[in-house]
Amino acid sequence: MITQDYLLLCLGMGLVTYLPRWAPLVALSRRSLPRWLEEWLDLIPAAILSALILPALVTAGEPRQLSPWNKDLLVAVPVFLFALRTRSLGGTVVLGMTLYWLAGQVLG
């Protein structure tokens, strides 16, 4: 009985997760969107990523307080500038990992 309940629960969670993704894909796949909407939709991933990363970069401690000299922020700024200038994903990852390691060695 419990196994059947878990199976129904997993199927329900999968359905609830899948439907909101499938419905817009099917509804919009054969239509052309206005240019302004496509441009707006292109900005969503960058906005979400920024909203997730920025608080961790500019705050530290518990409770979290503004920390402009945070080690993560000191590493993120040159890596961001490198990525912006070169647009190289591999180079950005290598530079970021190297600088983060160096910051850990120097700043503790």
Helices and strands as residue ranges (DSSP letters): H 2-28, H 35-42, H 44-58, E 59-60, E 65-66, H 71-86, H 89-107
